[in-house]
């Protein structure tokens, strides 16, 4: 059982890893399909007007999402930076030129304390100030400095008062609702669901479930807000000083690769896709030797799981190694194996090992099962 080791990595002395933790950036996101690679190669062969390409790509994304306007960004983090900046300045070019210096502007963005995360600094990069609220005091936290309310959907995150009620409160106070939904595709219905609910701006990753280049993303939503976001983007070539988004470039190759991936994504049969993932999960589950005190099951409850996931749980009487030690041993394997789990993994509320199967092949499954059976002892 050997993992394919492409020559480009051999030449650098780097070995591949087995990514059973899902579409996380640190392990390269997703594997792009041949059609996407081919489109990137073709796009690299000529010059184009990037502003025109961005406009056409944005129109396609808007049709897919049922939104008023969209931008292809250099990842969901950039989408968050731009939506936050737009909320602070609107289309006021004087304010735009001052970002990230936001003194005297409405710059407070409210966020539920249970949705704070490693990546919410993106809301602060353009000068936003994150202010926490809880289920009982959202309305009380809104003041004359508030420019937006942020909401984050991710595995094991606190839903707070729920997205619908949060949108209602935001709009009652004439504030935009900014949604971070980086890894919430699939399900494909989310492409339109959040927009139809009334979200003003939503960011998705382009390099996770969609399968595009890892350094791409979507910013889509209401025209007024997205137009303001575009003024902050690297495309803003018509002012004397570049805006906050200038370092967040999207190449012509990435734009074309992303659009190709999105076309493939919406054309795919999600039922067949999910069935394939279930078959992989069942295969792995059968290969894991169930030891005394362990539970091994398949979980597919959204949004905590990004597709069928093999979960190893520990009963109170279990005396073998638990998640931290198991994950450490898996990471020492050759090739290294990375899985989810542990109480320090995001907002997880229980000790477990979670194995996301959508990116695994048969060789990966054999290697993971073999190593787990070696590591987990009675």
C-alpha positions in Angstrom: 0.0 0.0 0.0 1.9 3.0 -1.3 0.7 6.6 -1.8 1.4 8.1 -5.2 4.3 10.5 -4.9 4.4 12.9 -7.9 7.8 13.8 -9.3 7.3 17.5 -8.7 7.2 16.8 -5.0 9.9 14.1 -5.1 12.2 16.8 -6.6 11.5 19.0 -3.6 11.9 16.1 -1.1 8.3 16.5 0.0 6.0 13.4 0.6 2.3 13.5 0.1 0.0 13.2 3.1 -3.4 11.5 3.6 -6.0 14.2 4.2 -8.9 12.7 6.1 -9.7 16.0 7.9 -11.8 17.5 5.0 -11.1 20.4 2.7 -8.8 22.2 5.0 -6.4 24.8 3.6 -3.3 23.5 5.4 -3.4 20.2 3.5 -4.2 21.8 0.1 -8.0 22.0 0.1 -9.4 19.8 -2.7 -8.0 18.0 -5.7 -8.9 19.8 -8.9 -10.4 17.8 -11.7 -8.7 17.4 -15.1 -11.2 19.8 -16.7 -10.2 22.5 -14.2 -6.5 22.0 -14.8 -7.0 22.1 -18.5 -8.9 25.4 -18.3 -6.2 26.9 -16.1 -3.5 25.9 -18.7 -5.6 27.4 -21.5 -6.2 30.6 -19.6 -2.4 31.1 -19.0 -1.7 31.2 -22.7 -3.0 34.7 -23.5 -3.5 38.2 -22.0 -7.0 39.5 -21.1 -8.6 42.5 -19.5 -8.9 41.4 -15.9 -11.7 43.8 -15.1 -13.8 42.4 -18.0 -13.0 38.9 -17.0 -14.0 39.6 -13.4 -17.3 41.2 -14.5 -18.2 38.2 -16.7 -17.3 35.7 -14.0 -19.2 37.7 -11.4 -22.3 37.7 -13.6 -22.1 33.9 -13.9 -21.7 33.5 -10.1 -24.7 35.8 -9.5 -26.9 33.6 -11.8 -25.8 30.5 -10.0 -26.5 32.1 -6.6 -29.6 34.1 -7.4 -27.9 37.2 -6.2 -27.7 40.8 -7.4 -23.9 40.9 -7.7 -20.8 38.8 -7.1 -17.0 38.9 -7.1 -14.6 36.0 -7.5 -12.1 36.6 -4.7 -8.7 35.1 -3.6 -10.4 32.9 -1.0 -13.2 33.3 1.5 -11.0 35.2 3.9 -10.7 37.9 1.2 -14.5 37.9 0.8 -14.8 38.6 4.5 -12.2 41.4 4.4 -14.1 43.0 1.5 -17.6 42.7 2.9 -16.4 44.1 6.2 -14.6 47.0 4.5 -17.8 47.7 2.4 -19.9 47.8 5.6 -17.6 50.4 7.1 -17.2 52.8 4.2 -20.1 52.2 1.8 -19.1 53.7 -1.6 -17.6 56.8 0.1 -14.2 57.1 -1.7 -12.7 59.3 0.9 -13.4 56.7 3.6 -12.2 53.9 1.3 -8.9 55.7 0.9 -8.4 55.8 4.7 -9.0 52.1 5.4 -7.7 50.5 7.6 -7.8 53.7 9.7 -11.4 53.9 10.7 -11.4 56.4 13.5 -14.6 58.4 13.3 -16.4 55.9 11.1 -19.0 53.3 12.0 -16.7 50.4 12.4 -18.1 47.9 15.0 -19.2 44.5 13.7 -21.3 42.4 16.1 -20.5 38.6 16.3 -22.0 35.9 18.6 -19.5 34.9 21.2 -20.0 31.2 20.3 -19.0 32.0 16.7 -15.6 33.5 17.4 -12.9 31.5 15.5 -9.3 31.4 14.3 -10.2 33.3 11.1 -12.5 36.1 12.3 -9.5 38.5 12.2 -10.5 39.0 8.5 -13.4 41.2 9.8 -10.8 43.3 11.6 -8.2 43.7 8.8 -10.0 46.7 7.2 -10.3 48.4 10.6 -13.4 46.6 11.9 -13.8 46.2 15.6 -15.5 42.9 16.6 -18.0 43.2 19.5 -19.4 40.1 21.0 -23.0 39.5 21.9 -24.9 36.5 23.4 -28.4 35.2 22.8 -30.0 37.8 25.1 -28.4 41.1 24.2 -27.9 41.5 20.5 -30.3 44.4 20.3 -28.7 46.1 23.3 -25.2 45.9 21.6 -26.3 47.8 18.6 -25.3 51.5 18.8 -24.3 54.4 16.5 -20.9 52.8 15.9 -22.3 49.5 14.6 -21.9 48.9 10.9 -22.8 45.3 10.5 -23.7 42.0 12.1 -21.5 38.9 11.3 -22.7 35.3 11.4 -20.6 32.2 11.0 -21.7 28.7 10.0 -19.2 25.9 10.6 -19.1 22.5 12.2 -19.9 22.5 16.0 -20.4 26.3 16.0 -23.1 27.9 18.2 -26.1 28.9 16.1 -26.9 31.7 18.5 -30.5 32.9 18.0 -30.4 31.4 14.5 -29.6 32.9 11.1 -33.2 33.9 10.3 -33.7 35.9 13.5 -30.3 37.5 13.3 -31.1 38.7 9.8 -34.4 40.1 11.0 -32.7 42.1 13.8 -30.0 43.3 11.5 -32.5 44.6 8.9 -34.8 46.1 11.5 -31.8 48.2 12.5 -30.8 48.9 8.9 -27.6 46.9 9.2 -26.2 44.4 6.7 -25.9 40.7 7.7 -22.4 39.4 6.7 -22.2 35.6 6.5 -19.0 33.5 6.6 -20.0 30.1 5.0 -16.5 29.1 3.8 -17.0 25.4 3.9 -20.8 25.1 3.5 -20.7 23.7 -0.1 -22.1 21.1 -0.5 -25.0 21.0 0.0 -25.5 22.8 -3.3 -28.8 24.4 -2.1 -26.6 26.7 0.0 -25.6 28.6 -3.1 -29.0 30.2 -3.2 -30.4 29.4 0.3 -28.6 32.2 2.2 -29.3 34.8 -0.4 -33.0 33.9 -0.5 -33.1 34.2 3.3 -32.0 37.8 3.0 -28.3 37.7 3.8 -26.6 40.9 2.4 -23.2 39.3 1.7 -22.0 35.8 1.9 -18.5 34.3 1.4 -17.8 30.8 0.2 -14.5 29.1 -0.4 -13.8 28.2 -4.1 -11.2 25.5 -3.3 -13.1 23.3 -0.9 -16.3 21.5 -1.9 -16.5 23.3 -5.3 -13.1 21.9 -6.2 -11.6 25.0 -7.7 -8.2 26.5 -7.1 -7.5 26.7 -3.4 -6.8 30.5 -3.6 -10.3 31.4 -4.9 -13.6 32.2 -3.3 -17.0 33.9 -3.8 -18.4 37.1 -2.4 -22.0 37.4 -3.4 -25.1 39.4 -2.2 -26.8 42.7 -2.5 -25.6 45.0 -5.2 -25.1 48.1 -3.0 -22.8 46.3 -0.7 -20.9 44.3 -3.3 -20.4 47.4 -5.4 -18.7 49.0 -2.3 -16.7 45.8 -1.8 -15.5 46.0 -5.4 -14.1 49.5 -4.8 -11.9 47.9 -2.1 -10.7 45.1 -4.3 -7.5 44.9 -6.2 -9.4 45.8 -9.4 -9.7 49.4 -8.1 -7.4 51.0 -10.7 -9.0 54.4 -10.8 -7.9 56.0 -7.6 -4.6 57.6 -6.7 -3.9 55.0 -4.0 -4.6 51.3 -4.1 -7.3 50.0 -1.7 -7.1 47.4 1.1 -7.7 44.6 -1.4 -4.7 45.3 -3.6 -2.6 42.4 -2.1 -5.6 40.0 -2.6 -5.2 39.5 -6.4 -7.0 36.8 -8.3 -5.2 35.7 -11.5 -6.9 35.1 -14.8 -5.9 31.4 -14.5 -7.6 31.2 -11.1 -10.8 33.0 -12.2 -11.2 30.6 -15.2 -10.3 27.6 -13.2 -12.9 28.5 -10.5 -15.6 29.2 -13.1 -14.9 25.8 -14.7 -15.1 24.1 -11.3 -18.3 25.8 -10.4 -19.9 24.7 -13.6 -18.9 21.1 -12.9 -20.1 21.4 -9.3 -23.6 22.5 -10.2 -23.9 19.9 -12.9 -22.9 17.0 -10.6 -25.5 14.7 -9.1 -25.4 15.3 -5.4 -27.3 12.1 -4.6 -24.8 10.0 -6.5 -21.9 11.9 -4.9 -23.3 11.3 -1.4 -23.8 7.6 -2.2 -20.2 7.3 -3.2 -19.1 8.9 0.1 -21.3 6.6 2.1 -19.7 3.6 0.3 -16.3 4.8 1.3 -17.3 5.4 4.9 -18.9 1.9 5.1 -15.7 0.4 3.7 -13.5 2.2 6.2 -15.8 1.4 9.1 -15.7 -2.3 8.3 -11.9 -2.3 8.2 -11.6 -0.7 11.7 -11.3 -3.3 14.4 -13.7 -2.3 17.2 -11.9 -2.6 20.5 -13.5 -2.8 23.9 -14.8 0.7 25.0 -14.9 2.1 21.5 -17.8 3.1 19.3 -17.3 3.3 15.5 -20.2 4.8 13.5 -21.0 6.9 10.5 -22.4 10.4 11.1 -23.8 12.8 8.4 -25.5 15.5 10.4 -25.1 18.9 8.8 -23.4 21.3 9.6 -21.3 19.4 12.0 -20.2 16.9 9.4 -19.1 17.8 5.8 -20.5 14.6 4.3 -20.6 11.0 5.7 -17.9 10.8 8.4 -16.5 7.8 10.2 -16.4 8.7 13.9 -14.6 6.9 16.7 -15.9 7.6 20.1 -14.7 6.6 23.5 -16.9 5.1 26.2 -16.3 5.9 29.9 -14.5 2.6 30.6 -12.1 2.8 27.6 -8.5 2.5 28.7 -6.6 2.8 25.5 -5.1 6.0 23.8 -7.6 8.7 23.1 -7.8 11.3 20.4 -4.7 13.4 21.1 -2.4 10.4 21.2 -4.1 8.7 18.3 -3.8 11.8 16.1 -0.2 12.2 17.1 0.6 8.6 16.1 -1.3 8.9 12.8 0.7 12.0 12.0 4.0 10.1 12.4 3.0 7.5 9.9 4.6 7.3 6.4 2.7 8.8 4.7 1.4 11.1 7.4 -2.3 10.7 8.2 -4.4 13.7 9.3 -7.8 13.3 10.8 -10.2 15.5 12.7 -11.2 15.2 16.3 -10.1 16.0 19.8 -11.5 18.6 22.1 -9.2 21.3 20.6 -10.5 20.8 17.1 -12.6 23.9 16.4 -15.7 24.1 18.6 -15.9 20.3 19.1 -17.7 19.5 22.3 -16.7 15.8 22.7 -13.5 13.8 22.5 -13.5 11.8 19.2 -11.7 10.9 16.1 -13.5 12.0 12.9 -12.4 10.7 9.5 -13.9 12.6 6.5 -13.9 10.3 3.5 -14.8 12.4 0.5 -11.2 12.9 -0.6 -10.0 9.4 0.2 -9.2 6.6 -2.3 -9.0 2.9 -1.6 -5.3 3.1 -0.9 -5.9 5.9 1.7 -8.7 3.8 3.3 -6.4 0.8 3.7 -3.6 2.8 5.1 -5.8 4.6 7.6 -7.5 1.4 8.8 -4.2 -0.5 9.2 -2.6 2.3 11.2 -5.6 2.8 13.4 -5.7 -0.9 14.2 -2.1 -0.7 15.2 -2.5 2.3 17.4 -5.8 1.6 19.1 -5.2 -1.3 21.5 -7.5 -2.9 24.1 
